[in-house]
Amino acid sequence: MSELNQKRSHGETLSILLGAAFLMATSAIGPGFITQTTVFTAQLQAAFSFAILVSILIDIVVQLNVWRILAVSGLRGQDVANKVLPGLGYFLAFAVALGGLAFNIGNVGGAALGVNVMFDVDQRTGGILSAVIAIVIFLWKDLGKVMDKFVQILGFVMIAMIAYVVAETMPPFALAAKETFVPSKIEWPIVLTLVGGTVGGYITFSGAHRIIDAGLTGKENLHRVSIGATNGIVITGIMRFLLFLAILGVVVAGHTLNKDNPAADAFRIAAGDAGYRIFGLILWAAAITSVVGCSYTSVSFLRTLFPFIERFYRYWIIGFIIASTSILTFVGRPVTLLVLAGSLNGLILPLSLASVLLAVYRKDIIGDYKHPLWLTVSGWVMVAFTAWMGWGSLQGLLNLVK
């Protein structure tokens, strides 16, 4: 790996790190992210800014732990888990793949709705066209570079479009700034929900696995990896704050959002038909980049466990996209699968983060690397918090089994 790092130019390294940051960020910024932010903004109004800030700080702790330890080990999440506890990696890989399939069905559905909003195209057609675009990316010879550029471009497009709507709604910036640091209301379950939606499940591993695939590993790269990890969360935070401000400008003006599609309604109120079309573009960009990130990461959890997947991994990714699109097209959104996947997803982060933190004590995994004590301690605190969140998901799973 060191020879590869020496041959790579400074510009190529920065491009990989930025691509990994955007891959992680755009994996988090999906249709659910948009709806979740809209609903919480309508519920808490300006006080929601505090929840966003705290969730960003927590996300950075989680992401730095995962990215740094995986980068210094040169191993993907499932391989670290198997070394810490034989068999755990297989469970995580299964949970990520099942959860990824279910969430990808929703992502393809979001892309289909985005196309429908923009061009009045039938949603089934929009879903298939979006899937074809994602498949073309994975057929490209230089997959890594194309994927990096794709998520970067659409990430910037989303930020620019939402910034435009913020300018249209003119939210109370001073009130939002005050509530960010001195909130009038604090809802900790909402904070934890934001954390789960940003670094839960497979999401935090998407960028980490990308830098491993690119060979950007070893102690000599830890400083750059840490910057990339932090940038991924910052990009997600910027998107969340901008979306929050755009919606806040609508709700403080006294408008009541349509419960069936609150985000689309907010954009229509803010900027008329143009705002509605902009929402379609944002929704499509969020959904299609999540399709790419989810498919790539879900299969990356299986690659090292099964040699036949490693040999043809890009075609397994394509098959994953086709399966998601086919289920959505011919079955719809299967409730049982979605509930089961959601329940398993709640267990992924505490288990995977715990296995990564346990690797700190294993020289056969990280060599002579000394992980910062503050990251280790705060990481274990997050294991406890996310395990508490996952307990609710586990209860849902047990009820489903009954």
N, C-alpha and C positions, 0 to 999 in steps of 0.2 A: 504494500500500500504506500510505503514511503516514497518509492520510485515514482509511482503515479502522481503523488503530491508534488514531487520536485519538478516533474515535466509540465504540470498544469500551470498556466499563467495566472497572475493575480486577478485579472478580469474574469477568467473562467471560474475561479474559486468563488468570487463574489456572486457571479451569476448562479452558481449551484446553491449557495447559501440563500440568496434571495428567492430562488425557485422553491427551495425546501420550505422557507418561511411562508411563501404564498400558498404552497400546496397544503400546508397545515392549516393556514388561515381560511382558505377557500373551502377546505373540507368541513370546517366548522360553520362557515357562513352558507347555510343551505336554506331551503324553504322553511324549515322549523325555526331556524335562527331568526328569520324575518318576522314570522308570526309571533314567536315568543317575545321578542323585543317590543313589538307593537302592543301586545296584550298587557305586558308589565308596565309599559309607559302609560297606557290608559288607566291602569290600576293605581300606580304610585305617583304618576305625573313627575314633577321635577325631582322628587326624592329618589327616583330610580337611578339617578346618576351616581349616588353613593354605592348602590349595589353593583353597578358596572365597575367602578373604581376598585372596590374590594375584590371582586371576582378576577380582575386583571392581575392584581398582586398575587393572589392565590395561584392563578394559572401559570404565572412566571415561575413560581417555586416548583410546581409539578413538572413543567416543561424542561426547566434547567436540569432537574434530577434525571429525567428520562434521556434527554439528548446527550448530556455529558457522559453518563455511564455507558450508554450504548455506543457512543462514538469512541470512547477510550478502549472498550472491549472489542469493537469491530463486529459485534454480534447483534442480530435482530432480537426483538423482544421475546419471541417464542423460544429462541435458543438460550437466552439468558435464563428464562423461566425453567427450562428443562435442566439446566446445569444446577440451579438452586434447589429444585425439587423435581426429580424425574417424573414426567407425565404432565406436569403443570402446563408446559408449553403447548402440548396437544389440546388440552382443555381450552386454553386461551385462543388458540388458532381456530378451534371449532366455534367458540362463542363469537369471535370477531367475524368469521366468515358468515355465520347465520345472521348475526346482527347487521353486518354489512349488506347482505342480500335484501333483508327487509327494508333497511333505510334507503338502499338504492332504488327500490321500487317507488318509494316516496320521492326520491330525487328526480327520477325520470318523470314521475307525475308532475312535479313542480316545473320541470323544463317544458313539458307538454302544455301546461297552463300558461307559462310565460309566452310561448309561441302563439297560443290562442289569443292572449291579450294583445300582443303586438300586431298580429296580422290577421286575426279572425279565422285562423286555420283550425280545422278539426283537431281536438286534443290527441286522438290516436295517431294522426299523421304527425303532429308536432312532437310526440314522444319518440316515434320511430326516426324522424329526421335528426333529433337531438342525439339519439343513440348512435346513429351513423357517424355524426361528427366526432363523438367520443371514440368510436372504434377506429376511425381514420388516424387519430392521434397515436393509438397504440400499434398501428401498422407501420408507422413512420420508422425509417431505419435508425435514426438517432433519436430514440424514444425520449431519453432524459432531457435533452435540450428542448425538444418540441413541447413536452409536457410543462417544463419550467416556463417557457415563453407564453404558452396558452393561459396558464393560471395567473401569471403576472399581468398580462394585458387585460383580461377580464376582471381581475381584482381592481386594477386602476379605473376601469370603466365603471364598476359598481360604486367606488368611492366618489368619482366625479359626478355621477348621476344623482346620488343621494345628497351631495354637497349643493347641487343646483336646487334641489327641492328644499333644503334647509334655508337657502337664500330666499326662496319664495314664501316660506311660512313665517320667517322671522320670529323664532321662538324667544322666550325670555332668557337670554344668555346669562345675565347677572344672577337670576334666581337659580338657574341650573348650576352655576359655579358655586354658589353658596351651599346648595343642597349636596353638592359633591363632597364637601368636607364637614358640613354641619347639617346633617339630614334631619328633617322633621319627623321622619318615620323610617324604621329599619326592619326589613323582613329578611331574616337570615335564611329561611327556606328558599327564597328567591335567589339569594346569592349563591347558594349551593346548586340550585338548578342551572344557573348560568355557568358555573364551573363545569358541571357535568356535560353541558352542551358545547363547551369550548375545548376541553381537554379529556373528556370522557371517552370510553370505548376505544376505538381505533385511532381517533383524531390526532392525539399528541404523538403517536408513533409514525404518522404519515411522513412528516418531514424528517424524522430521525432515520427511518428506513431509506429515505431518498439520499441522505448524505452518506449512508453506509454503502448503498448501491454505487454511488459516485466515488467511493474510496476515500472520502474525506474523514479519515479516522486517526486515532492515535493521540497521545498527549500533546504533540506539537500543534494540533489543530483545535485544542479545547477552547482557546480564547475566541476563535472565529465561530466555532460551533455555538458557544454561549451567546454571542451576538445574534446569530441566526435564530436561535431558540427564542430569545427575547423579542426579536423583530416580528416573529410569527404572531406572538400574543399582542404586540403593539398594533399590528395591522388589523387583527380581529377587534381590538378595543376601539380603534379609530372608526371602523365600520359600525360597531355597536353604538358608539357615542353619536355619530352622524345620524344614524337611523333614529335613535332616541330623540335627538333634537328636531328632526323633521316631523316626527309624530307628535312631539310635545307642542310644537307650534300650532298643530291642528286641535288637539284636545283642550289646551288652555283657552282657545278661542270659543269654547263652548260646544263644539261639535261632538255628537255621539257616533261612534264608529259602528258600522255594520258587523254584527257578531260572526256572520258566515265568512266574511273575508275582510277583516279589519284593516290590514295593511293596504290592500288595493283601494279601499274606501278612503283611507287617509290621503293617499297620493292623488286620488281624484278630487277630493276636497281642496287639496293644496294647490293643484295646478291644472284642474280641469281634465279634458280628454288627453292633453299632452302628458299630464302627470300620470294618468292611468297607463298610457303606452310606456312611459319611463319605468313604471312599476313592472310592467311586463318584461322589459329588458333586464332590469335588476334581478327579477325572479328567475329568468332564464339563465343569466350569468351565474347566479348563486347556485342554481340547481345543476347546471352542466359541469361546473368546476367541482361540485361535490360528487357527481357521478365519477369523474376522473379520479379524484382523491380517494374515494371510498373503494372503487374497483381495484386501483393500484395497491392500496394498503391491505385490503382483505386478502388478496392473493399473495402479497408479500409475506403474510403470516403463515402461509402454507408451503412456500417455496423450498425452504431448507429441510422441511419435515418429510417431503415426498419428492424423490428425485425426478419422477415423470412430470411433475408440475414445474420443477426448476428448468427442465430441458425446454419446455414449450410455454414458459410463463406468460409471455405476451398474448398467446392464444387463449390461455386460461382466463386472462383478464377480459379479453373480447367475449369469451363465452359467458363470463360473469355478467357483463353488460347485456348480452342477448337474453340471458335468463331473466334478469330483472325486467327488461322491456317486455318480454313475452308474457310474464306473469301479470304485469300491469295491463297489457293489451287484452289478454284473453280471460283473465280471472278477476282483475281489479286489484284492490288492496286487501289481501287476506288478513282478516282481523286476528285470527289465532296466531299466525306467523309473526305479526307485528307485536302482539302482546308478549309472546315468548321471547322474541329478539330483544324487546325493551327490557324484559326482566333480566336476561343474561347480560345485557349491556351494562346494567347497573353494577354487576360484579366484576367487570373487566378492569376498570381503573384501579380499585383498591388492591386487587390481586396482582396486576401487572406492575403497579408502582411498588408494592411490597417486595416482589421478586427482584426488581431492579435495585432497590435499596439494600436487600440482603446480599446482592452481588458485591457491594462495597467491601464486605468482609472476606471475599474470596479472591486470593491472589491468582488462582488459576483462571479467573475471568478478567480481572482488571490489572493484574501485574502489581507494580509498585506505586500505582496511582493513589493519591490521598484525596478523598472526596471532602470538600469543605464541611465542617461540622454543622454550620448553620443550615446548609441545604439538607443534610441528613436528618437533623432534628425536625425541621419544618416539613420535610417530606413525610416523616412518620406521623406527624400531626394530620397531614392531608390524607394519609391512609385511613386514619380513624374517622375523619369527616366523611370521606367518600364511601367508606364501609357502612356508615350510618345511612347515607343516601341509598346505597345498594340494598340495604335491608328491606326498604320499601319495595324495591324491584323484586327481591326474592319472594316476598309475601305474595306479590302479584303472580309470580311463577307457580308457587305452591297452590294458589287458588285455581290457576288454570289447569294444573295437573288433576286436582280434585274434580 
